[in-house]
Amino acid sequence: MSDDEGKFDSILFAMAEQHPGGVPEMLATIAGFLNRKTDFFVGGEDCDWEKLVLKIFRNEANKAQEVARKKRQQREEEERRRQEVLRKKREEEEQSKTATITELTDEEAEQLQKELDAKK
């Protein structure tokens, strides 16, 4: 982030609050200012202003998309970790259910064997 980035945020935010029409209205205000108070639209070669605006906005759009991509990747990674923790917890619960060993008396073992033989 350069030294100038964020320098005018409070001013621009206050300005944005005054535009109930949102970003399009604010951009129209800025373009109107440039038209009335500068030679931005007529001071250079044909369409130089347009090339400059597109270059600046594309650069900012690329930054915004990169930040969004990183946030999305971070959320996806956090979700994968969360799912892995849940999966391990379920596996441990399943193992604890199936790993329970019960000792049988000789009589219980004979009874169980008779029941298994009867089912066959």
Secondary structure as UniProt FT lines:
FT   TURN            3..8
FT   HELIX           9..17
FT   TURN            20..21
FT   HELIX           23..37
FT   TURN            40..42
FT   TURN            46..47
FT   HELIX           48..98
FT   HELIX           106..119
//
